């Protein structure tokens, strides 16, 4: 199992990760570190642990919001699919009805 060295809030952590996940772990750690750095600028002198807790809460909020957006998008997609299927069925029924009427006119005229 690969080992990665990441840095968050001026501390280095050695972690194991899945094969091929090293770059992703570094990217995630960098994102967390950016959040901590932003908070450090907003709350100078705050204890490091407090900054990390706030960063975790912000990231959890972002994650929850993203899941909500994804769920809404999936719901909208499902609704659009249902609407498209309903429209297709209605068009098929309309076309069938028109063809039947035309066939009856042709049969009646002959």
C-alpha positions as CSV (number, residue, x, y, z in Angstrom):
1,X,0.0,0.0,0.0
2,X,1.5,3.3,-1.0
3,X,2.5,5.9,1.6
4,X,2.0,9.6,1.0
5,X,3.3,12.6,3.0
6,X,0.8,15.5,3.2
7,X,0.9,18.8,5.0
8,X,-2.2,20.4,6.6
9,X,-2.0,23.4,9.0
10,X,1.8,23.4,9.1
11,X,1.9,19.7,10.2
12,X,3.1,16.8,8.1
13,X,1.2,13.5,8.1
14,X,2.2,10.2,6.7
15,X,-0.7,8.2,5.3
16,X,-1.3,5.0,3.5
17,X,-3.6,5.1,0.5
18,X,-4.9,2.9,-2.3
19,X,-2.7,2.2,-5.3
20,X,-2.9,5.1,-7.7
21,X,-4.7,7.4,-5.2
22,X,-1.5,9.3,-4.2
23,X,-2.2,12.3,-6.4
24,X,-5.8,12.5,-5.3
25,X,-4.8,12.4,-1.6
26,X,-2.3,15.2,-2.2
27,X,-5.0,17.3,-4.0
28,X,-7.5,16.8,-1.2
29,X,-4.9,17.6,1.5
30,X,-4.0,20.8,-0.4
31,X,-7.7,21.8,-0.5
32,X,-8.0,21.2,3.2
33,X,-4.8,23.2,3.9
34,X,-6.2,26.1,1.8
35,X,-9.3,26.2,3.9
36,X,-7.2,26.3,7.1
37,X,-5.0,29.0,5.7
38,X,-8.1,31.1,4.7
39,X,-9.4,30.7,8.2
40,X,-6.1,31.6,9.7
41,X,-6.2,34.9,7.8
42,X,-9.8,35.6,9.0
43,X,-9.1,34.6,12.6
44,X,-5.5,35.5,13.4
45,X,-4.3,34.0,16.7
46,X,-6.9,31.3,16.8
47,X,-5.7,27.9,18.0
48,X,-4.7,25.5,15.2
49,X,-7.1,22.9,16.3
50,X,-10.0,25.4,16.2
51,X,-9.0,26.3,12.6
52,X,-9.0,22.6,11.6
53,X,-12.4,22.0,13.2
54,X,-13.8,25.1,11.4
55,X,-12.3,23.9,8.1
56,X,-13.9,20.4,8.7
57,X,-17.3,22.0,9.2
58,X,-16.9,24.2,6.1
59,X,-15.9,21.1,4.0
60,X,-18.8,19.1,5.5
61,X,-21.2,22.0,4.5
62,X,-19.8,22.1,1.0
63,X,-20.2,18.3,0.7
64,X,-23.8,18.4,1.9
65,X,-24.6,21.2,-0.4
66,X,-23.0,19.4,-3.4
67,X,-25.0,16.2,-2.5
68,X,-28.2,18.3,-2.4
69,X,-27.4,19.8,-5.8
70,X,-26.6,16.4,-7.3
71,X,-29.9,15.0,-5.9
72,X,-31.9,17.9,-7.3
73,X,-30.1,17.4,-10.7
74,X,-31.0,13.7,-10.6
75,X,-34.6,14.5,-9.8
76,X,-34.8,17.0,-12.6
77,X,-33.2,14.5,-15.0
78,X,-35.8,11.8,-14.0
79,X,-38.6,14.3,-14.4
80,X,-37.3,15.4,-17.8
81,X,-37.1,11.7,-18.8
82,X,-40.6,11.1,-17.7
83,X,-41.8,14.2,-19.5
84,X,-40.0,13.1,-22.7
85,X,-41.5,9.6,-22.5
86,X,-45.0,11.1,-21.9
87,X,-44.5,13.5,-24.9
88,X,-43.3,10.6,-27.1
89,X,-46.3,8.5,-26.2
90,X,-48.7,11.4,-26.9
91,X,-47.1,12.0,-30.2
92,X,-47.3,8.3,-31.1
93,X,-51.0,8.3,-30.2
94,X,-51.6,11.4,-32.2
95,X,-49.8,10.0,-35.3
96,X,-51.6,6.7,-35.0
97,X,-55.0,8.5,-34.7
98,X,-54.2,10.6,-37.8
99,X,-53.1,7.6,-39.8
100,X,-56.3,5.7,-38.8
101,X,-58.5,8.7,-39.9
102,X,-56.6,9.0,-43.2
103,X,-57.0,5.2,-43.7
104,X,-60.7,5.4,-43.1
105,X,-61.1,8.4,-45.5
106,X,-59.1,6.5,-48.2
107,X,-61.1,3.3,-47.6
108,X,-64.4,5.2,-47.6
109,X,-63.5,7.1,-50.8
110,X,-62.6,3.9,-52.7
